[in-house]
């Protein structure tokens, strides 16, 4: 993945949006204090005109999708407001169930048939951090580090005071000559592109710190400001020691305490800074989650499957309220199409345990393992995931947003005919994509892309952070995506299923 916060052509974009009434002041300086990002209102974004001959897709309403996003993220905010430090639409929590109940009600409202909630009771034990605190002291100052956030499956720690050691980017050279045994190592993570991945997570710094005997590791996410971040998921322990993220301002404050102490000399009167660290973690068994299903019967038993995952860290507006809203809008659109005009049955379903381990008996893994008879008749899987995000640039030490929708990662699995349909539809409706597709799809599609012809777009950068709120999800991008998806579905319904599947290579071609 490439670092999305591109500086290339930034000046052109800044020049474009400085003329609007909501212009960002001080957003383009290369020095001085960081300016908070200014996310523009939806009516300020560049919008792709509906092409001639595509008026049928005008009924797909991005403003309505944005309304769904606001309702879904309200569930996440309730999780936070109820006092949970580990908050969001977390799998196995009441807020997970609130989300599936809301989706089931929407499926019924828009007219889907055979709506049902499929409960999964065999989730593997789920990691839950229940309480934590990190406080820096030094130079007569006490600084609560409010953005400290344990990465998924981090070990816990009883209250301890640790000496912080700054270890640069966490590379091998950064550890040379540094005694970190029993101390708190702090490293800087360059966003690659951001919330889900940074340089420190992928360069081996966690293992390096653990092997050197560190008592804890803190990774400073290099977004300007003070962003809270939960980058990882899954079921692997990152280390036997606690591993936590820090926002840039909190990380900088600790670094400055270290620098001030060192500037006074080893024998000076400067107080060595300390980090007081506490993290309580539980593994919870016996939790439940669910998928929601609905369908629209068609003229044949072949099907189009439309899916979205429901769980999130933080508000999860882009990840993945945008996908859920896109799915519901497509369901409502096709519910108004007469059955005789639907060549194929349409299946709409959700999955949970995307960010946490589902095991083989829950979520999309269960669907993959147990629904092969369905997939044998699937002409197309449409994965609705991270469908819109504001294009944002890193200028100086500030994040500067724009009046454009960002390009997305993308994947098409199937025949050349399907790839042409998808590419043409993206171009028709102005869905910006990267110049190269994913070689293997990320996100939820990665579980089922081998089961049937499939495609998705998937945006990133700010997901898995507390920046992922509705303001970064432009209606312009939602509109382009949902209309392109519908166009792809309609075009696919004009193609026989065997002409959508990728041709199998012969043994000679594989050699």
N, C-alpha and C positions, 0 to 999 in steps of 0.2 A: 504494500500500500504506500502511496505517495503522500507527502505532507500537503494536505489540502489548503492550508492557509497560505496561499501563494502570494508572493509579492509581485510576480510578473503582471504587468498591465494594471497594477493597483491604482496608479495615478489616474488612468482613464476612468476607472469606476468611481473613484473619489470625486473626480470632476463632474461625473454624471449626476451623483446624488446630492452634491452641495447646493444645487439650484432649487431643491424642493423645500417646502416650508419647514420640514422637520430636520433640516441639515444638521449634521454632527459638527459641533465646534471643537476645534483642537484635535481632530481625529487623525490627522496625517503627519504630525510632527515626528521627527526621528529621535528626539530627545525630550527630556522633561518628564514630569510625572505621567504615569499611565492614565489614559482616559478610559472610562468604562465604555463598553460597546453600546452603540445606539441601534436598536433593532427597529426598522421602519415599519409603519403600519401597512396593512395589506394593500391599500389603494395606491401606494407609492412604488410598487414593484412593476418592472417591465412585464408585459403580458403578451403572450403569443396570440395573435388574432385567430379566431376559428376559421379554418380554411374553407373556401368555397366547396360545396358538395358534402361537407361534414356536419351540417346543421343538426342532424339527428343526435349528435353528442352534446349539444347545448344543454340538454336536460341534466347532465352530470354537473353537480353544483359544488364547487370547492368551498363556498361559504358554509354550506351545510356540513361538509366534512370538518371544517374548522370548529363548528359547534360541537360535533362529536368529540373532537380532541379535547375541548375544554371540559366536557362532562367526564371523560375518562381520566384526565389529569387531576380532576377534583377528587377522585378516589385516592390517588397517590397523596395529595395534600392532606387528606383526612388521616392517612397513615402517619404522616409527620406530625400533624396537629394533635393526634392522640398520644403523643409522647414517645414515639419510636425513634431512636437514633438511627437504626437500620430501617429505612423507610422506602416506600414505593409500593408497586403492585407485586409484592414478593410472593413467590410460589408457596402455597401451603398456609397463607395467612388469611384472615377475614377479608382483606382487601383484594386478594386473588379471587375469592368467591364473589365479592361485590362486582368485580369486573365481569366474570362469566355470567352472573345473573343479569347484569345490564345488557350484555351482548345478546343473551337469549330473548330478552324483552324486545330488543331492536329487531332481531330476526323475525319475531312474530308480527311486530308492527309493520314491517315493510312487505309482509306477505309470503315469506318462505313457508314451505310445507315441511311436515315431519320434524319440527324443531325439537331437539332433545339435548340434554346435558349429560355427557358421559363422564362419570366420576372415576378417578383413578385413586386407588387406596394403597398401592404398593410403591409409593415413592421411596427411594433410598433415604437414609438419614440426611437431614438438611442442616447445613452450617448456619448458625445464627449468632452474630455478635450482639449481645444484649446491652452492654454498657461499656463506655471507654472514655478516657480523658488523657490529654497530653498537655503539659504545662512546661514552658521554658522559663528558666530563671537565670539571672546573671547581671552583673553591673547594676545591681540595685533594682532591677526590673523583674516583673512577673508577667509572663505573656501566655495566656491560654491560646493554644493552637486549635482554633475552631474548625479548621478544615481537615484535621487529622481523621483519616478514614481507613479502616483495615481492609486490605485487599482480600478477595474471596478465599476462604479456607485458611486464613491466617491463624497461627497459634495465638493463644491468649497469654497474658502475663499479669501476675499480681503487681500491686503498686511497687515500682522501683524507681530510684533516681539513677540516671545513667549520664555519663559524660558524652556529649555529642562530638562526632568526628566527621568533618566534611571530606568526602571522597570523590569530588568532582563528578564525572559522568559514570563512575562505577566501573571503569575499564581496568584491565590488569595494571597499567601504568599508574593509575590513581591509588592503588593499594600499596605500591612499593614504598617501603619506609614508614608506613603508618601502622601504629599499634591500635587495633580496633577491638581486641579481645575484651569482652565484657562491656563494651560501649555501644552507643547508638550511632550507627553509620547513617549519614545523610548523603544522598546522591541526587543529581539533577537529571530529569528525564526530558529529553527533547521530544515533543509530540510527533508521532509518526502514524497517523495524523493527529491523534489527540486522545480523547477520553478512553478509548479501548486499547490503545497501544502507545508506548513511548520507548525511547532508546534504552532506558535503564531496565525496563521489563524484558527486553529482548537481547540484551548484550551479556547476560550472565551475571549481573551485579548481585542478584539475590544469592545465588550459589556461592559467589566469591566472598560475600560478607559472612555467610554462614561458615564456610570453610576456614575463614580467618578468626572465627570465634566471637563474632559480634553478638550482642545480646538483643539487638533489634535493628531493623532497617527502615528508613524513611525515604520515600521517593518523592521529590518535588516535581509536580507536573508543570512543565514550562509554558503554560498559558499565562498571558498577562492577567493581573488581578489575583483573586484568591478563590480559585475554583475547587469545589469539592468533587472527588472523583472515586468511582469504584470500577476499576478497569477490567477485572477478570471475572470468570465464572468457572463452572465445571466442578470436578470432584478431587482435584489434585492438591495436596498440601504444597504451598510454595516453598516452605522451609519449616524447620523446627522452632524457629524464633518468630516473633511478631514481625509482620511486614505491613506498613501503613503508607498511605499517600498523604501528601501535604500540598496545599495551594502555594502558588509562587510567592505571595506576600508573606505567608507564614514561614516558608522555607528561607526566604531572604532575611527575615528577622532573626532566625536562629543562626544563619551564617554570619550576620553582622555581630551577634553576641560572641561568636567564636573569634572573629577577626579582632574585635575590640580587646578581648582577653589576651590574645597572642601579641597584640601590639604593645602591651605593657611589659612583655618579656616573661620568660619562664620564672624568673625570680621576683617579678614585680608584685604589686599589691592587688592586681586585678583578680576578681573572683572568677574562678572557672565556671563556665555555664553548665547547667544541668537540665536534663529533661526528666520530668516526673511522668512516668508512663503507666497506664493501667488499661487492660483490655480483658473483658469477660466474654467468653465464647461458650456456646452450647451446641451440641449436635442433637437435633430433635427428630425423633422417630414417630411413625404413625400419622404423619400429615397427609392431607388429601389435596388433590387439584382436579381440574376438569377441562375437557374440551366441549365446545358447543357446535352442534351440527344443524344444518338446515339444507333444504334442497328445492329446486324448481324442476319438475319433470319436463322432459323434452320428448321429441318424436322418436328417439332411439334410446337404447340403454347405454350407449357411449356417453362419456361425461367430460365436462370441464370442471376442474377442481380449483377453487379459489381459497387461499388460506392466509392466516396471519397469526403471529404469536402475541400473547396478551400480557406477559409479565414484564416488569421493568424495575430498574433502580431509579430512585428519585421520581420526578414527575413523568419522565419518559414520554414527552410529547412527540418527538420524532420517532423514538424507539420505545414502544411502537404504536402509540395512539394514532399516528398518521396512517399506519398500515391497517389498523382495525377500522378507522373511519373510511378509508378507501374501500375496504371489503364491504362494509355496510352500504356505501353509496352504489357500488356495483350490484349488490343484491337488490336494492330498491329499483334500480334501473331495469334489470332483467326481469323482475317480478311483474313489470308492466307490459312485458312482451308476451303475446299469446303463445300458449304451449305449442301450437302447430307451427309457429315461426321459430321455435327453438329446436334446432337440429339435434342437439345433444342435451341430456340432463345436466343441470348445473348443481354442483355440490359446494357448499360454503362451510368451512370449519375453522376453528381456532385451536391453538395448542399453547400449553403452558410449560413451565420448567425449561425454558429456553436458556436462561442465564444461570440456572442451578441444575444439578444432576437430576435427570429424569429416570435414569436406569432404562431397562428394556421394557418395563411394564407401565409406562406412563408417557404422556405427551406425544410428540411426533415420532419418537422411537417406537412406541406401541403401534401407532398408525402404520409406520413403515413395515413393522414386523407382521402385522395382522390384517392388513388391507390390500394385499397384493391382488386379490380378485377384482377389487375396485380399480386399482391402478392398471390392470391389464386392459381395461376399457377406457382409460383416461387419454383423451386426445391432447390435453394441455393442463399443466399445473401452473397457476398464477400465484406467485408468492408476493404478498403485499407487505413490504417491510421498508421503513425509513424512506418514505416516498417524496419528501420535500425538506429542504433546508436552505437558509439564506447563504449566499456566497459571501465569505468573510476572508479578510486578508490580515496578515501580521505586518504591521507597519511600525517601525521603531519598537516601542515597548507596549503597543496597544493593539487590541483587536478592533479592526475597522470593518463594519458590515457594509453591505451595498444594497442596491435596489434590484439585484439579480438573484436568480435561483442557482444553486451550485450544480456542477456536474456530478453524476453518480457513478459508482461501480455498477457493473451490469453483467449478466450472464444469460446465454440462451443455450439450452441443451436440446438438440434435435436435428432435423434435416436442414439442408441449405435453404429449402423453401420456407421453413419456419424462421430461420435466421433473417431472411430477407423481409418477411412480414413484420417481424419485430423492429428491425432497423428502420424500415420505411415508416412505420407508425410513430416511432420516437421522433423522427425527423418532421413528420407532418404536424405533430402537436408541440414541438419545441422542447422535448425532453433531452436536456444536455447530459451527455455521458462521457466517460473517459475514452481515450483513443484506443485503448486495448480492453477487451473483456477480461473478466476473471477466468483463469484456467480451470478453477474449481470454485463453485459458488460458496461464498460465506453465508452467514445467517442461517435461517431455518431451512432454506432450500437445500443446503448442503446435506441434509438427512435423506431427502427423497428425490434428488435430481436424477438419479439413475432409474427411478421407477417409471417415468413417463416423460414425454416432451415437456419442457418447462422453461420459464424465464423469470427474471426479476430485475429490478433496479434496487440499489441499497446505498443510501447516503451515510456519512459517518462524521468524523471530526468531533462533534460536541456530544455524541451519545455517551452514556455512562457517566455523565456529569450533571451537576445542578444547574448548568446552563441550558439543559435540554427541556425548555418550556415552550409553550405554544407560540411565543413571539418569534422563535427562530424557524418556524414552519410556515412559509408563505403560502397563501391561497393560490398564488400563481403557479407554484410548483405542484400543489395538490391537483389543481385543475388539469395541467398538462399530463400528469401521470395517469389520473383516472380515465381521461378521455383516450389516451394512447392504449391503456389496458383494454378498454371496451372495443376499440378498433381492432386490436390484435385478436380478441375473442371472436369477433364477427368474421374476420378474415379466416381464422382457423376453421370456423364452421363451414367454410366453403371448400375445405381440403379433406380428403380421405385420411383416416388415421395412419395408414401405412406410409403415407407421403409426408407425415410429420415426424416420424421416428428417424433417428440417425441410422444411416446404412451401417450394417455390421461389416467390419473389415474381415477379409479372408485371412487365413493363416499365413499366406505368402506376404500379404501387406503388413502383417504384424511383425514380421521378422526384420 
